[in-house]
């Protein structure tokens, strides 16, 4: 029995145990420190639109863009990733509020 315990705590086994414990502790410490820095990537961060609110990418924010936003907001169709990059309030979803903001910002003729 004494020889088994002596083999268990041999220099080689102790060194392997200490190195394994050190690597686990360091990985845990690095993970805890960097966990607060991790932020989700949204479609808006993945790419950028030249003109916010220009959903159909024709170079201008107009009634066509507002119509597309309302269609998506009401569930008549799904937004593409390219359309989501032009989301007016940059929250990753089209709502009626987005359409109202764009409508209010349209120049009057």
N, C-alpha and C positions, 0 to 999 in steps of 0.2 A: 504494500500500500504506500509506504513511504517513497519507494522508487517511482511509483506512478505519479505522485504529487511532484516529486523532484523533476521528472521528465516534463510534466505539464508546465512548470515554471522555468524551463530551461532558458538560456540566454537567447536562443534563436526564436522560440515561441514568444517570449516577452517582447523582443524587438518587432516581430510581425504584428503583435497586438498593439503596441504603442504607435507604430506607423499607420495601422488601420484606423485607430481611434483618432489620430491627428488628422487624417484625411477626411474623416466623417465630420469632425468638428469644424475644420476649415471650410468644407463645402456648405455646411449649415450656416456658418457665419457669413459667407459670401452671399448665399441665397437670401438670408434675412436682410442684409444691407441693401441688396439690389431689388428686393421685392417691392419696395415703395417707389422705385423709379420706373417700374414697368407700366406702360400705358397701352391701352388697346388701340389698334390701328383701325381707323374707320375708312370708309371709301373716300371720304373727303380728304383725309390726310394722304391717301395713297396717290392721288393725282390732284391737279388743280385746274380750275376752269379759268378762262381768260376773263369772262364776264359773269359775275354771280347773278343768277336769275335767267340767264340765256339758256333755256332748257334745250331748244332745238338747234343751238349752235349756228344761228344765222347772223351773228354779229350784233344783234340788238335785242333788248328786252321789249317785247310787245305783247299784244293780246293773244297771239299764238302760244307764247310761253305760259301765260296765265291759264289758258284753256288746257294745256297739257298738265299743268300742276293740279288743276281741279279734277281732271280725269283720273290721275293717279291717287289723289287724296280720297276720292269717292270710291275707289276700288275697281274702276272700269278697266284698268290695265296696270301692269307692274312697271316700275321705274328701272331703267338700265343703269349700270354703274356710271356711264358717261353723264346721264341726266342727274344722278345724285351728286356728282361733283359740282354742279351748278346750283345746288340748293341755296336759296336766299339766306336762310339763317344758319346754315352750316351745321345742322343737327342730324343730318342723314336721313330725314324723312320729309315728305311733302305734306303740308297741311293747308287748310283753307286760309289760315293766317299768312302763310307764305304768299298765296295768291292775292290776298288783300293788301299786303305790304307792297307788292309789285304794282298792283293796280293804283294805289295811292301815289307811287313814285313815278308813274307814267306822265310824260309831259302833256299838258292840255293844248289842244290846237285851236 
